[in-house]
Structure formats: C-alpha cells, structure tokens
Amino acid sequence: MIGQYVRMVVAPNTRLGTVRATRFDKDHVSYLFQQDPRLVFTLPDVWMQDCELEECRRPTDDQVAAINNLTIQEL
C-alpha cells in the first residue's frame, strides 16, 4: 500500500494524501499517512490504522484548489 493515494475516513473531503510506510505490530498494521502538500492546512505525518484510511484517486489541481477555497471560507 506504500505510495497509494488515500483519504482519512473521518474527513474524506479534506484529508487526502499518500501512505509513506507500513509497520507491523503483532496483529495490527499501521500506515504512515502524509497529507498532500498542495493542501493549505496540512497535518504532520501520522500513523493510522487500516480502518481509518480508504484508497482513492489523486485529486486534480483544480479539485485541490476547490478544497483549499472551502477550507479557507470555513475560517
């Protein structure tokens, strides 16, 4: 799943990025989520469970601009 484009289940319209690494701990698998740098409000890289992420297509630059505009308007 490394390199796969994903979105966070809790915020699927604004938290988009890629899986940068995978780690295994007994029965659990975690993925290092790195948010798309094109987004205005970014999160630091964070380890997440499989159930917290879902695969998606990489948004176009126009889609990212629309996400950024919506995020800024909410402030």
PQR file with spaces between the fields and no chain letter, atoms N, CA, C, O and H, PARSE charges and radii, in Angstrom:
ATOM       1  N    MET     1       0.817   -1.191    0.000 -0.4000 1.5000
ATOM       2  CA   MET     1       0.000    0.000    0.000 -0.0000 2.0000
ATOM       3  C    MET     1       0.867    1.265    0.000  0.5500 1.7000
ATOM       4  O    MET     1       0.348    2.371   -0.146 -0.5500 1.4000
ATOM       5  N    ILE     2       2.156    1.108    0.160 -0.4000 1.5000
ATOM       6  CA   ILE     2       3.053    2.260    0.156 -0.0000 2.0000
ATOM       7  C    ILE     2       2.959    2.967   -1.191  0.5500 1.7000
ATOM       8  O    ILE     2       3.019    2.334   -2.245 -0.5500 1.4000
ATOM       9  H    ILE     2       2.578    0.209    0.278  0.4000 1.0000
ATOM      10  N    GLY     3       2.809    4.293   -1.140 -0.4000 1.5000
ATOM      11  CA   GLY     3       2.679    5.096   -2.340 -0.0000 2.0000
ATOM      12  C    GLY     3       1.242    5.260   -2.810  0.5500 1.7000
ATOM      13  O    GLY     3       0.969    6.062   -3.703 -0.5500 1.4000
ATOM      14  H    GLY     3       2.760    4.808   -0.284  0.4000 1.0000
ATOM      15  N    GLN     4       0.322    4.506   -2.217 -0.4000 1.5000
ATOM      16  CA   GLN     4      -1.085    4.579   -2.608 -0.0000 2.0000
ATOM      17  C    GLN     4      -1.709    5.880   -2.121  0.5500 1.7000
ATOM      18  O    GLN     4      -1.433    6.323   -1.006 -0.5500 1.4000
ATOM      19  H    GLN     4       0.544    3.854   -1.492  0.4000 1.0000
ATOM      20  N    TYR     5      -2.539    6.488   -2.944 -0.4000 1.5000
ATOM      21  CA   TYR     5      -3.254    7.699   -2.545 -0.0000 2.0000
ATOM      22  C    TYR     5      -4.459    7.287   -1.715  0.5500 1.7000
ATOM      23  O    TYR     5      -5.206    6.388   -2.104 -0.5500 1.4000
ATOM      24  H    TYR     5      -2.762    6.129   -3.850  0.4000 1.0000
ATOM      25  N    VAL     6      -4.652    7.939   -0.574 -0.4000 1.5000
ATOM      26  CA   VAL     6      -5.724    7.589    0.357 -0.0000 2.0000
ATOM      27  C    VAL     6      -6.363    8.849    0.932  0.5500 1.7000
ATOM      28  O    VAL     6      -5.864    9.961    0.756 -0.5500 1.4000
ATOM      29  H    VAL     6      -4.045    8.669   -0.259  0.4000 1.0000
ATOM      30  N    ARG     7      -7.479    8.642    1.622 -0.4000 1.5000
ATOM      31  CA   ARG     7      -8.115    9.732    2.360 -0.0000 2.0000
ATOM      32  C    ARG     7      -8.502    9.195    3.731  0.5500 1.7000
ATOM      33  O    ARG     7      -8.753    8.003    3.908 -0.5500 1.4000
ATOM      34  H    ARG     7      -7.884    7.739    1.765  0.4000 1.0000
ATOM      35  N    MET     8      -8.541   10.108    4.691 -0.4000 1.5000
ATOM      36  CA   MET     8      -8.971    9.740    6.039 -0.0000 2.0000
ATOM      37  C    MET     8     -10.478    9.555    6.047  0.5500 1.7000
ATOM      38  O    MET     8     -11.212   10.367    5.482 -0.5500 1.4000
ATOM      39  H    MET     8      -8.337   11.077    4.547  0.4000 1.0000
ATOM      40  N    VAL     9     -10.932    8.504    6.677 -0.4000 1.5000
ATOM      41  CA   VAL     9     -12.353    8.211    6.747 -0.0000 2.0000
ATOM      42  C    VAL     9     -13.098    9.309    7.506  0.5500 1.7000
ATOM      43  O    VAL     9     -14.234    9.631    7.157 -0.5500 1.4000
ATOM      44  H    VAL     9     -10.336    7.845    7.136  0.4000 1.0000
ATOM      45  N    VAL    10     -12.484    9.885    8.531 -0.4000 1.5000
ATOM      46  CA   VAL    10     -13.160   10.902    9.351 -0.0000 2.0000
ATOM      47  C    VAL    10     -13.296   12.252    8.652  0.5500 1.7000
ATOM      48  O    VAL    10     -14.137   13.064    9.036 -0.5500 1.4000
ATOM      49  H    VAL    10     -11.561    9.624    8.814  0.4000 1.0000
ATOM      50  N    ALA    11     -12.481   12.498    7.633 -0.4000 1.5000
ATOM      51  CA   ALA    11     -12.547   13.772    6.895 -0.0000 2.0000
ATOM      52  C    ALA    11     -12.197   13.518    5.435  0.5500 1.7000
ATOM      53  O    ALA    11     -11.180   14.015    4.949 -0.5500 1.4000
ATOM      54  H    ALA    11     -11.798   11.839    7.321  0.4000 1.0000
ATOM      55  N    PRO    12     -13.021   12.755    4.733 -0.5600 1.5000
ATOM      56  CA   PRO    12     -12.657   12.304    3.386  0.2800 2.0000
ATOM      57  C    PRO    12     -12.532   13.401    2.338  0.5500 1.7000
ATOM      58  O    PRO    12     -11.908   13.183    1.300 -0.5500 1.4000
ATOM      59  N    ASN    13     -13.103   14.562    2.580 -0.4000 1.5000
ATOM      60  CA   ASN    13     -13.050   15.633    1.588 -0.0000 2.0000
ATOM      61  C    ASN    13     -11.882   16.580    1.764  0.5500 1.7000
ATOM      62  O    ASN    13     -11.578   17.364    0.865 -0.5500 1.4000
ATOM      63  H    ASN    13     -13.610   14.739    3.423  0.4000 1.0000
ATOM      64  N    THR    14     -11.222   16.518    2.910 -0.4000 1.5000
ATOM      65  CA   THR    14     -10.144   17.478    3.165 -0.0000 2.0000
ATOM      66  C    THR    14      -8.829   16.842    3.600  0.5500 1.7000
ATOM      67  O    THR    14      -7.797   17.512    3.558 -0.5500 1.4000
ATOM      68  H    THR    14     -11.469   15.881    3.640  0.4000 1.0000
ATOM      69  N    ARG    15      -8.825   15.616    4.002 -0.4000 1.5000
ATOM      70  CA   ARG    15      -7.601   14.953    4.471 -0.0000 2.0000
ATOM      71  C    ARG    15      -7.209   13.868    3.488  0.5500 1.7000
ATOM      72  O    ARG    15      -7.568   12.701    3.643 -0.5500 1.4000
ATOM      73  H    ARG    15      -9.664   15.073    4.036  0.4000 1.0000
ATOM      74  N    LEU    16      -6.464   14.279    2.476 -0.4000 1.5000
ATOM      75  CA   LEU    16      -6.035   13.408    1.393 -0.0000 2.0000
ATOM      76  C    LEU    16      -4.520   13.351    1.376  0.5500 1.7000
ATOM      77  O    LEU    16      -3.851   14.341    1.672 -0.5500 1.4000
ATOM      78  H    LEU    16      -6.173   15.228    2.350  0.4000 1.0000
ATOM      79  N    GLY    17      -3.982   12.191    1.030 -0.4000 1.5000
ATOM      80  CA   GLY    17      -2.533   12.085    0.966 -0.0000 2.0000
ATOM      81  C    GLY    17      -2.086   10.710    0.534  0.5500 1.7000
ATOM      82  O    GLY    17      -2.834    9.980   -0.117 -0.5500 1.4000
ATOM      83  H    GLY    17      -4.526   11.387    0.790  0.4000 1.0000
ATOM      84  N    THR    18      -0.873   10.357    0.893 -0.4000 1.5000
ATOM      85  CA   THR    18      -0.316    9.069    0.489 -0.0000 2.0000
ATOM      86  C    THR    18       0.199    8.293    1.699  0.5500 1.7000
ATOM      87  O    THR    18       0.475    8.856    2.758 -0.5500 1.4000
ATOM      88  H    THR    18      -0.265   10.949    1.422  0.4000 1.0000
ATOM      89  N    VAL    19       0.314    7.006    1.506 -0.4000 1.5000
ATOM      90  CA   VAL    19       0.909    6.130    2.513 -0.0000 2.0000
ATOM      91  C    VAL    19       2.405    6.117    2.251  0.5500 1.7000
ATOM      92  O    VAL    19       2.843    5.771    1.154 -0.5500 1.4000
ATOM      93  H    VAL    19       0.089    6.548    0.645  0.4000 1.0000
ATOM      94  N    ARG    20       3.190    6.492    3.254 -0.4000 1.5000
ATOM      95  CA   ARG    20       4.641    6.595    3.088 -0.0000 2.0000
ATOM      96  C    ARG    20       5.384    5.393    3.647  0.5500 1.7000
ATOM      97  O    ARG    20       6.510    5.119    3.233 -0.5500 1.4000
ATOM      98  H    ARG    20       2.834    6.773    4.145  0.4000 1.0000
ATOM      99  N    ALA    21       4.768    4.663    4.592 -0.4000 1.5000
ATOM     100  CA   ALA    21       5.430    3.500    5.194 -0.0000 2.0000
ATOM     101  C    ALA    21       4.380    2.617    5.858  0.5500 1.7000
ATOM     102  O    ALA    21       3.248    3.037    6.100 -0.5500 1.4000
ATOM     103  H    ALA    21       3.853    4.885    4.929  0.4000 1.0000
ATOM     104  N    THR    22       4.780    1.399    6.141 -0.4000 1.5000
ATOM     105  CA   THR    22       3.907    0.439    6.821 -0.0000 2.0000
ATOM     106  C    THR    22       4.680   -0.157    7.979  0.5500 1.7000
ATOM     107  O    THR    22       5.881   -0.402    7.873 -0.5500 1.4000
ATOM     108  H    THR    22       5.700    1.058    5.944  0.4000 1.0000
ATOM     109  N    ARG    23       3.987   -0.391    9.091 -0.4000 1.5000
ATOM     110  CA   ARG    23       4.636   -1.085   10.207 -0.0000 2.0000
ATOM     111  C    ARG    23       3.678   -2.146   10.736  0.5500 1.7000
ATOM     112  O    ARG    23       2.457   -1.984   10.720 -0.5500 1.4000
ATOM     113  H    ARG    23       3.010   -0.191    9.178  0.4000 1.0000
ATOM     114  N    PHE    24       4.266   -3.214   11.195 -0.4000 1.5000
ATOM     115  CA   PHE    24       3.509   -4.350   11.693 -0.0000 2.0000
ATOM     116  C    PHE    24       3.795   -4.537   13.171  0.5500 1.7000
ATOM     117  O    PHE    24       4.949   -4.517   13.597 -0.5500 1.4000
ATOM     118  H    PHE    24       5.257   -3.345   11.208  0.4000 1.0000
ATOM     119  N    ASP    25       2.728   -4.720   13.958 -0.4000 1.5000
ATOM     120  CA   ASP    25       2.850   -4.942   15.390 -0.0000 2.0000
ATOM     121  C    ASP    25       1.874   -6.046   15.773  0.5500 1.7000
ATOM     122  O    ASP    25       0.686   -5.797   15.979 -0.5500 1.4000
ATOM     123  H    ASP    25       1.790   -4.736   13.612  0.4000 1.0000
ATOM     124  N    LYS    26       2.381   -7.251   15.863 -0.4000 1.5000
ATOM     125  CA   LYS    26       1.562   -8.437   16.146 -0.0000 2.0000
ATOM     126  C    LYS    26       0.423   -8.541   15.138  0.5500 1.7000
ATOM     127  O    LYS    26       0.676   -8.803   13.962 -0.5500 1.4000
ATOM     128  H    LYS    26       3.345   -7.454   15.695  0.4000 1.0000
ATOM     129  N    ASP    27      -0.817   -8.344   15.559 -0.4000 1.5000
ATOM     130  CA   ASP    27      -1.974   -8.480   14.679 -0.0000 2.0000
ATOM     131  C    ASP    27      -2.400   -7.168   14.035  0.5500 1.7000
ATOM     132  O    ASP    27      -3.399   -7.140   13.316 -0.5500 1.4000
ATOM     133  H    ASP    27      -1.023   -8.131   16.514  0.4000 1.0000
ATOM     134  N    HIS    28      -1.672   -6.085   14.272 -0.4000 1.5000
ATOM     135  CA   HIS    28      -2.072   -4.778   13.761 -0.0000 2.0000
ATOM     136  C    HIS    28      -1.107   -4.269   12.697  0.5500 1.7000
ATOM     137  O    HIS    28       0.106   -4.457   12.784 -0.5500 1.4000
ATOM     138  H    HIS    28      -0.860   -6.108   14.856  0.4000 1.0000
ATOM     139  N    VAL    29      -1.675   -3.630   11.706 -0.4000 1.5000
ATOM     140  CA   VAL    29      -0.885   -2.977   10.664 -0.0000 2.0000
ATOM     141  C    VAL    29      -1.197   -1.490   10.734  0.5500 1.7000
ATOM     142  O    VAL    29      -2.360   -1.094   10.805 -0.5500 1.4000
ATOM     143  H    VAL    29      -2.661   -3.478   11.635  0.4000 1.0000
ATOM     144  N    SER    30      -0.162   -0.678   10.714 -0.4000 1.5000
ATOM     145  CA   SER    30      -0.337    0.773   10.715 -0.0000 2.0000
ATOM     146  C    SER    30       0.327    1.353    9.475  0.5500 1.7000
ATOM     147  O    SER    30       1.291    0.804    8.942 -0.5500 1.4000
ATOM     148  H    SER    30       0.783   -0.999   10.656  0.4000 1.0000
ATOM     149  N    TYR    31      -0.218    2.476    9.036 -0.4000 1.5000
ATOM     150  CA   TYR    31       0.293    3.141    7.837 -0.0000 2.0000
ATOM     151  C    TYR    31       0.661    4.581    8.178  0.5500 1.7000
ATOM     152  O    TYR    31      -0.074    5.269    8.886 -0.5500 1.4000
ATOM     153  H    TYR    31      -1.001    2.922    9.469  0.4000 1.0000
ATOM     154  N    LEU    32       1.796    5.024    7.670 -0.4000 1.5000
ATOM     155  CA   LEU    32       2.220    6.402    7.870 -0.0000 2.0000
ATOM     156  C    LEU    32       1.562    7.262    6.805  0.5500 1.7000
ATOM     157  O    LEU    32       1.885    7.161    5.622 -0.5500 1.4000
ATOM     158  H    LEU    32       2.393    4.465    7.095  0.4000 1.0000
ATOM     159  N    PHE    33       0.637    8.111    7.238 -0.4000 1.5000
ATOM     160  CA   PHE    33      -0.119    8.977    6.342 -0.0000 2.0000
ATOM     161  C    PHE    33       0.607   10.300    6.206  0.5500 1.7000
ATOM     162  O    PHE    33       0.941   10.941    7.202 -0.5500 1.4000
ATOM     163  H    PHE    33       0.375    8.193    8.199  0.4000 1.0000
ATOM     164  N    GLN    34       0.850   10.708    4.960 -0.4000 1.5000
ATOM     165  CA   GLN    34       1.454   12.014    4.681 -0.0000 2.0000
ATOM     166  C    GLN    34       0.463   12.796    3.831  0.5500 1.7000
ATOM     167  O    GLN    34       0.149   12.400    2.709 -0.5500 1.4000
ATOM     168  H    GLN    34       0.579   10.186    4.150  0.4000 1.0000
ATOM     169  N    GLN    35      -0.021   13.895    4.364 -0.4000 1.5000
ATOM     170  CA   GLN    35      -1.031   14.682    3.664 -0.0000 2.0000
ATOM     171  C    GLN    35      -0.463   15.310    2.400  0.5500 1.7000
ATOM     172  O    GLN    35       0.717   15.650    2.328 -0.5500 1.4000
ATOM     173  H    GLN    35       0.235   14.216    5.275  0.4000 1.0000
ATOM     174  N    ASP    36      -1.323   15.452    1.419 -0.4000 1.5000
ATOM     175  CA   ASP    36      -0.958   16.067    0.146 -0.0000 2.0000
ATOM     176  C    ASP    36      -0.432   17.478    0.420  0.5500 1.7000
ATOM     177  O    ASP    36      -1.145   18.289    1.010 -0.5500 1.4000
ATOM     178  H    ASP    36      -2.282   15.175    1.478  0.4000 1.0000
ATOM     179  N    PRO    37       0.794   17.785    0.007 -0.5600 1.5000
ATOM     180  CA   PRO    37       1.367   19.104    0.294  0.2800 2.0000
ATOM     181  C    PRO    37       0.676   20.252   -0.439  0.5500 1.7000
ATOM     182  O    PRO    37       0.914   21.417   -0.119 -0.5500 1.4000
ATOM     183  N    ARG    38      -0.174   19.941   -1.415 -0.4000 1.5000
ATOM     184  CA   ARG    38      -0.892   21.002   -2.130 -0.0000 2.0000
ATOM     185  C    ARG    38      -2.015   21.587   -1.283  0.5500 1.7000
ATOM     186  O    ARG    38      -2.518   22.668   -1.590 -0.5500 1.4000
ATOM     187  H    ARG    38      -0.367   18.995   -1.675  0.4000 1.0000
ATOM     188  N    LEU    39      -2.416   20.890   -0.224 -0.4000 1.5000
ATOM     189  CA   LEU    39      -3.483   21.386    0.634 -0.0000 2.0000
ATOM     190  C    LEU    39      -2.953   22.447    1.577  0.5500 1.7000
ATOM     191  O    LEU    39      -1.843   22.328    2.096 -0.5500 1.4000
ATOM     192  H    LEU    39      -2.007   20.012    0.025  0.4000 1.0000
ATOM     193  N    VAL    40      -3.745   23.486    1.800 -0.4000 1.5000
ATOM     194  CA   VAL    40      -3.321   24.629    2.593 -0.0000 2.0000
ATOM     195  C    VAL    40      -3.079   24.249    4.056  0.5500 1.7000
ATOM     196  O    VAL    40      -2.022   24.553    4.608 -0.5500 1.4000
ATOM     197  H    VAL    40      -4.647   23.583    1.379  0.4000 1.0000
ATOM     198  N    PHE    41      -4.029   23.602    4.669 -0.4000 1.5000
ATOM     199  CA   PHE    41      -3.913   23.227    6.079 -0.0000 2.0000
ATOM     200  C    PHE    41      -3.511   21.764    6.169  0.5500 1.7000
ATOM     201  O    PHE    41      -4.336   20.866    6.000 -0.5500 1.4000
ATOM     202  H    PHE    41      -4.888   23.354    4.221  0.4000 1.0000
ATOM     203  N    THR    42      -2.239   21.541    6.438 -0.4000 1.5000
ATOM     204  CA   THR    42      -1.719   20.181    6.459 -0.0000 2.0000
ATOM     205  C    THR    42      -1.508   19.687    7.879  0.5500 1.7000
ATOM     206  O    THR    42      -1.334   20.462    8.819 -0.5500 1.4000
ATOM     207  H    THR    42      -1.569   22.271    6.576  0.4000 1.0000
ATOM     208  N    LEU    43      -1.529   18.390    7.994 -0.4000 1.5000
ATOM     209  CA   LEU    43      -1.247   17.710    9.254 -0.0000 2.0000
ATOM     210  C    LEU    43       0.191   17.208    9.224  0.5500 1.7000
ATOM     211  O    LEU    43       0.755   17.003    8.149 -0.5500 1.4000
ATOM     212  H    LEU    43      -1.669   17.761    7.230  0.4000 1.0000
ATOM     213  N    PRO    44       0.785   17.010   10.389 -0.5600 1.5000
ATOM     214  CA   PRO    44       2.075   16.330   10.381  0.2800 2.0000
ATOM     215  C    PRO    44       1.840   14.866    9.997  0.5500 1.7000
ATOM     216  O    PRO    44       0.719   14.368   10.097 -0.5500 1.4000
ATOM     217  N    ASP    45       2.882   14.192    9.565 -0.4000 1.5000
ATOM     218  CA   ASP    45       2.750   12.773    9.258 -0.0000 2.0000
ATOM     219  C    ASP    45       2.259   12.040   10.506  0.5500 1.7000
ATOM     220  O    ASP    45       2.700   12.325   11.620 -0.5500 1.4000
ATOM     221  H    ASP    45       3.793   14.596    9.484  0.4000 1.0000
ATOM     222  N    VAL    46       1.345   11.096   10.306 -0.4000 1.5000
ATOM     223  CA   VAL    46       0.731   10.416   11.435 -0.0000 2.0000
ATOM     224  C    VAL    46       0.510    8.946   11.082  0.5500 1.7000
ATOM     225  O    VAL    46       0.152    8.613    9.952 -0.5500 1.4000
ATOM     226  H    VAL    46       0.987   10.864    9.402  0.4000 1.0000
ATOM     227  N    TRP    47       0.731    8.063   12.076 -0.4000 1.5000
ATOM     228  CA   TRP    47       0.472    6.641   11.896 -0.0000 2.0000
ATOM     229  C    TRP    47      -1.017    6.394   12.099  0.5500 1.7000
ATOM     230  O    TRP    47      -1.616    6.883   13.057 -0.5500 1.4000
ATOM     231  H    TRP    47       1.021    8.333   12.994  0.4000 1.0000
ATOM     232  N    MET    48      -1.606    5.624   11.182 -0.4000 1.5000
ATOM     233  CA   MET    48      -3.042    5.365   11.233 -0.0000 2.0000
ATOM     234  C    MET    48      -3.311    3.882   10.995  0.5500 1.7000
ATOM     235  O    MET    48      -2.516    3.183   10.368 -0.5500 1.4000
ATOM     236  H    MET    48      -1.119    5.226   10.404  0.4000 1.0000
ATOM     237  N    GLN    49      -4.443    3.422   11.509 -0.4000 1.5000
ATOM     238  CA   GLN    49      -4.883    2.042   11.297 -0.0000 2.0000
ATOM     239  C    GLN    49      -5.508    1.901    9.915  0.5500 1.7000
ATOM     240  O    GLN    49      -5.911    2.887    9.298 -0.5500 1.4000
ATOM     241  H    GLN    49      -5.088    3.990   12.019  0.4000 1.0000
ATOM     242  N    ASP    50      -5.581    0.692    9.450 -0.4000 1.5000
ATOM     243  CA   ASP    50      -6.170    0.399    8.148 -0.0000 2.0000
ATOM     244  C    ASP    50      -7.611    0.887    8.050  0.5500 1.7000
ATOM     245  O    ASP    50      -8.022    1.401    7.010 -0.5500 1.4000
ATOM     246  H    ASP    50      -5.253   -0.110    9.951  0.4000 1.0000
ATOM     247  N    CYS    51      -8.374    0.730    9.117 -0.4000 1.5000
ATOM     248  CA   CYS    51      -9.793    1.121    9.095 -0.0000 2.0000
ATOM     249  C    CYS    51      -9.989    2.637    9.057  0.5500 1.7000
ATOM     250  O    CYS    51     -11.103    3.101    8.816 -0.5500 1.4000
ATOM     251  H    CYS    51      -8.040    0.312    9.961  0.4000 1.0000
ATOM     252  N    GLU    52      -8.934    3.416    9.287 -0.4000 1.5000
ATOM     253  CA   GLU    52      -9.035    4.876    9.289 -0.0000 2.0000
ATOM     254  C    GLU    52      -8.739    5.500    7.924  0.5500 1.7000
ATOM     255  O    GLU    52      -8.899    6.706    7.736 -0.5500 1.4000
ATOM     256  H    GLU    52      -8.029    3.039    9.483  0.4000 1.0000
ATOM     257  N    LEU    53      -8.309    4.675    6.982 -0.4000 1.5000
ATOM     258  CA   LEU    53      -7.948    5.161    5.651 -0.0000 2.0000
ATOM     259  C    LEU    53      -8.693    4.379    4.586  0.5500 1.7000
ATOM     260  O    LEU    53      -9.022    3.207    4.768 -0.5500 1.4000
ATOM     261  H    LEU    53      -8.178    3.695    7.135  0.4000 1.0000
ATOM     262  N    GLU    54      -8.954    5.050    3.467 -0.4000 1.5000
ATOM     263  CA   GLU    54      -9.519    4.341    2.317 -0.0000 2.0000
ATOM     264  C    GLU    54      -8.838    4.837    1.058  0.5500 1.7000
ATOM     265  O    GLU    54      -8.522    6.020    0.931 -0.5500 1.4000
ATOM     266  H    GLU    54      -8.687    6.002    3.319  0.4000 1.0000
ATOM     267  N    GLU    55      -8.616    3.921    0.128 -0.4000 1.5000
ATOM     268  CA   GLU    55      -7.967    4.275   -1.118 -0.0000 2.0000
ATOM     269  C    GLU    55      -8.861    5.205   -1.936  0.5500 1.7000
ATOM     270  O    GLU    55     -10.087    5.106   -1.884 -0.5500 1.4000
ATOM     271  H    GLU    55      -8.872    2.960    0.231  0.4000 1.0000
ATOM     272  N    CYS    56      -8.246    6.092   -2.676 -0.4000 1.5000
ATOM     273  CA   CYS    56      -8.992    6.999   -3.545 -0.0000 2.0000
ATOM     274  C    CYS    56      -8.076    7.451   -4.675  0.5500 1.7000
ATOM     275  O    CYS    56      -6.883    7.146   -4.688 -0.5500 1.4000
ATOM     276  H    CYS    56      -7.250    6.173   -2.718  0.4000 1.0000
ATOM     277  N    ARG    57      -8.644    8.168   -5.602 -0.4000 1.5000
ATOM     278  CA   ARG    57      -7.856    8.737   -6.697 -0.0000 2.0000
ATOM     279  C    ARG    57      -7.217   10.041   -6.250  0.5500 1.7000
ATOM     280  O    ARG    57      -7.763   10.763   -5.415 -0.5500 1.4000
ATOM     281  H    ARG    57      -9.613    8.415   -5.592  0.4000 1.0000
ATOM     282  N    ARG    58      -6.074   10.325   -6.808 -0.4000 1.5000
ATOM     283  CA   ARG    58      -5.395   11.587   -6.518 -0.0000 2.0000
ATOM     284  C    ARG    58      -6.212   12.712   -7.148  0.5500 1.7000
ATOM     285  O    ARG    58      -6.531   12.651   -8.335 -0.5500 1.4000
ATOM     286  H    ARG    58      -5.631    9.739   -7.486  0.4000 1.0000
ATOM     287  N    PRO    59      -6.557   13.744   -6.364 -0.5600 1.5000
ATOM     288  CA   PRO    59      -7.343   14.847   -6.927  0.2800 2.0000
ATOM     289  C    PRO    59      -6.519   15.688   -7.897  0.5500 1.7000
ATOM     290  O    PRO    59      -5.297   15.790   -7.788 -0.5500 1.4000
ATOM     291  N    THR    60      -7.223   16.279   -8.836 -0.4000 1.5000
ATOM     292  CA   THR    60      -6.570   17.181   -9.785 -0.0000 2.0000
ATOM     293  C    THR    60      -6.205   18.485   -9.067  0.5500 1.7000
ATOM     294  O    THR    60      -6.661   18.732   -7.951 -0.5500 1.4000
ATOM     295  H    THR    60      -8.215   16.197   -8.925  0.4000 1.0000
ATOM     296  N    ASP    61      -5.403   19.291   -9.696 -0.4000 1.5000
ATOM     297  CA   ASP    61      -5.054   20.594   -9.122 -0.0000 2.0000
ATOM     298  C    ASP    61      -6.296   21.453   -8.920  0.5500 1.7000
ATOM     299  O    ASP    61      -6.391   22.178   -7.930 -0.5500 1.4000
ATOM     300  H    ASP    61      -5.032   19.090  -10.602  0.4000 1.0000
ATOM     301  N    ASP    62      -7.247   21.381   -9.846 -0.4000 1.5000
ATOM     302  CA   ASP    62      -8.497   22.146   -9.712 -0.0000 2.0000
ATOM     303  C    ASP    62      -9.303   21.673   -8.505  0.5500 1.7000
ATOM     304  O    ASP    62      -9.882   22.489   -7.788 -0.5500 1.4000
ATOM     305  H    ASP    62      -7.170   20.793  -10.651  0.4000 1.0000
ATOM     306  N    GLN    63      -9.342   20.365   -8.278 -0.4000 1.5000
ATOM     307  CA   GLN    63     -10.061   19.835   -7.114 -0.0000 2.0000
ATOM     308  C    GLN    63      -9.392   20.268   -5.814  0.5500 1.7000
ATOM     309  O    GLN    63     -10.075   20.594   -4.843 -0.5500 1.4000
ATOM     310  H    GLN    63      -8.871   19.703   -8.861  0.4000 1.0000
ATOM     311  N    VAL    64      -8.075   20.272   -5.790 -0.4000 1.5000
ATOM     312  CA   VAL    64      -7.344   20.718   -4.600 -0.0000 2.0000
ATOM     313  C    VAL    64      -7.606   22.202   -4.356  0.5500 1.7000
ATOM     314  O    VAL    64      -7.773   22.615   -3.208 -0.5500 1.4000
ATOM     315  H    VAL    64      -7.520   20.007   -6.579  0.4000 1.0000
ATOM     316  N    ALA    65      -7.643   23.006   -5.413 -0.4000 1.5000
ATOM     317  CA   ALA    65      -7.940   24.440   -5.258 -0.0000 2.0000
ATOM     318  C    ALA    65      -9.333   24.626   -4.660  0.5500 1.7000
ATOM     319  O    ALA    65      -9.527   25.496   -3.810 -0.5500 1.4000
ATOM     320  H    ALA    65      -7.507   22.671   -6.345  0.4000 1.0000
ATOM     321  N    ALA    66     -10.294   23.828   -5.089 -0.4000 1.5000
ATOM     322  CA   ALA    66     -11.650   23.915   -4.537 -0.0000 2.0000
ATOM     323  C    ALA    66     -11.663   23.523   -3.067  0.5500 1.7000
ATOM     324  O    ALA    66     -12.352   24.161   -2.270 -0.5500 1.4000
ATOM     325  H    ALA    66     -10.136   23.121   -5.778  0.4000 1.0000
ATOM     326  N    ILE    67     -10.916   22.486   -2.687 -0.4000 1.5000
ATOM     327  CA   ILE    67     -10.821   22.074   -1.285 -0.0000 2.0000
ATOM     328  C    ILE    67     -10.206   23.203   -0.464  0.5500 1.7000
ATOM     329  O    ILE    67     -10.699   23.531    0.615 -0.5500 1.4000
ATOM     330  H    ILE    67     -10.357   21.967   -3.334  0.4000 1.0000
ATOM     331  N    ASN    68      -9.135   23.792   -0.972 -0.4000 1.5000
ATOM     332  CA   ASN    68      -8.471   24.893   -0.260 -0.0000 2.0000
ATOM     333  C    ASN    68      -9.426   26.088   -0.090  0.5500 1.7000
ATOM     334  O    ASN    68      -9.453   26.709    0.972 -0.5500 1.4000
ATOM     335  H    ASN    68      -8.734   23.526   -1.848  0.4000 1.0000
ATOM     336  N    ASN    69     -10.189   26.402   -1.106 -0.4000 1.5000
ATOM     337  CA   ASN    69     -11.136   27.516   -1.016 -0.0000 2.0000
ATOM     338  C    ASN    69     -12.204   27.255    0.026  0.5500 1.7000
ATOM     339  O    ASN    69     -12.555   28.152    0.792 -0.5500 1.4000
ATOM     340  H    ASN    69     -10.167   25.898   -1.969  0.4000 1.0000
ATOM     341  N    LEU    70     -12.723   26.044    0.066 -0.4000 1.5000
ATOM     342  CA   LEU    70     -13.744   25.695    1.057 -0.0000 2.0000
ATOM     343  C    LEU    70     -13.168   25.761    2.470  0.5500 1.7000
ATOM     344  O    LEU    70     -13.818   26.260    3.389 -0.5500 1.4000
ATOM     345  H    LEU    70     -12.437   25.315   -0.556  0.4000 1.0000
ATOM     346  N    THR    71     -11.965   25.264    2.635 -0.4000 1.5000
ATOM     347  CA   THR    71     -11.328   25.266    3.953 -0.0000 2.0000
ATOM     348  C    THR    71     -11.107   26.680    4.449  0.5500 1.7000
ATOM     349  O    THR    71     -11.360   26.972    5.618 -0.5500 1.4000
ATOM     350  H    THR    71     -11.437   24.858    1.889  0.4000 1.0000
ATOM     351  N    ILE    72     -10.640   27.561    3.584 -0.4000 1.5000
ATOM     352  CA   ILE    72     -10.381   28.962    3.955 -0.0000 2.0000
ATOM     353  C    ILE    72     -11.693   29.680    4.282  0.5500 1.7000
ATOM     354  O    ILE    72     -11.739   30.483    5.213 -0.5500 1.4000
ATOM     355  H    ILE    72     -10.434   27.324    2.635  0.4000 1.0000
ATOM     356  N    GLN    73     -12.752   29.402    3.531 -0.4000 1.5000
ATOM     357  CA   GLN    73     -14.043   30.036    3.767 -0.0000 2.0000
ATOM     358  C    GLN    73     -14.635   29.636    5.111  0.5500 1.7000
ATOM     359  O    GLN    73     -15.379   30.409    5.715 -0.5500 1.4000
ATOM     360  H    GLN    73     -12.714   28.749    2.774  0.4000 1.0000
ATOM     361  N    GLU    74     -14.313   28.442    5.584 -0.4000 1.5000
ATOM     362  CA   GLU    74     -14.846   27.968    6.869 -0.0000 2.0000
ATOM     363  C    GLU    74     -14.215   28.693    8.044  0.5500 1.7000
ATOM     364  O    GLU    74     -14.769   28.680    9.143 -0.5500 1.4000
ATOM     365  H    GLU    74     -13.709   27.814    5.094  0.4000 1.0000
ATOM     366  N    LEU    75     -13.077   29.321    7.837 -0.4000 1.5000
ATOM     367  CA   LEU    75     -12.433   30.056    8.931 -0.0000 2.0000
ATOM     368  C    LEU    75     -13.130   31.340    9.096  0.5500 1.7000
ATOM     369  O    LEU    75     -12.764   32.134    9.962 -0.5500 1.4000
ATOM     370  H    LEU    75     -12.627   29.332    6.944  0.4000 1.0000
